[in-house]
Amino acid sequence: MTAIAHSQPIKDIRGREARNRKLVRFWLYGVLLVLFALFLVGGATRLTDSGLSITEWKPIHGVIPPLSEADWQEELEKYRQIPEYQQINKGMSLGEFKRIFWWEWAHRLLARAVGLVMAVPLAFFWLTGRLENHLKPKLLGLLALGGFQGFIGWWMVSSGLSERVDVSQYRLATHLTLACIIFAAVMWVARGLAPHSAPPADQATRRLAGTMALLVLFQIYLGALVAGLDAGMAYNTWPLMDGGLVPGGLFVQQPFWINLFENPKTVQFVHRLGAYTVLAVAIWHAAQAWRAAPGTPHASRASLLLGMIVVQALIGITALVLVVPFGWALLHHGFAVVVLGFAVAHWRGTAGAYPPRTAVMVAR
């Protein structure tokens, strides 16, 4: 009787824990969807050169767009004071200004929406006792990172309001990379709450899965430098650049290291090398996973990750040779985030889910 009485509460706790984990996981998947929409709109904002159309940072009041002709004229007059208008868009009509304004406004609105979608359910789950203790600091950390990302976004925009005609590529890369870190961290926590169909993988598979996720993140950082310098326009041929595998003029600036960040030719070349490296490691990872545990979900997902990286490479090549049209460039940007999300989910899968609280209770 004692064993039966003891097992019943454990069974009840386990069922309640599984239901709560499912609710929290679906909430985090919803956060990921809003974040992905934010990535797409942010990419479109960059591709349409709309990021400097709003010249002030108003976290609360800024949610309300211009509602009258006078409001629109006021916003346009503010835009006329910055170098981008004076040197590139001088004479822009109100209709043309509205087109770039709405991209930036939508980007900022979605950023605020992410904060709400994160904060309100977090408070609900916390206050109703649906969060496990180990999740609380993780989720609070994510919320804090989201707030910090808002500051980084304004720090990026401010770099293009006084002297430059665009934002700093350094700050753009920081902004996008931090956004990707937030996206990856949300995916990591969500995947850790999901039931796993296979036990944790061997150490070598886990290590390579982690390496793949970090390489994809670094490649996105390199892509942000390309976007910040419009380096995709430097050479629009593949596989050759300027008629050779290694073009000239890669390290003409001094000091030499600054070419890695400010020379469009060098930045595009390094981004290409990064793509080849990611592809090579993905092949190695898939082969190693199939040798270590053939037929397992870990091996299948390593192969799927390899396939996604091949598709992303083909999208990038197509965008390049077509001289970076809007649609292909945005697809390349958006699918990079999909690849990152899958790479992180795969990495988390090789490590296994968070242990259930009931397992800790029984161990004690």
Beta strands, then each sheet from edge to edge (+ up, - down):
end
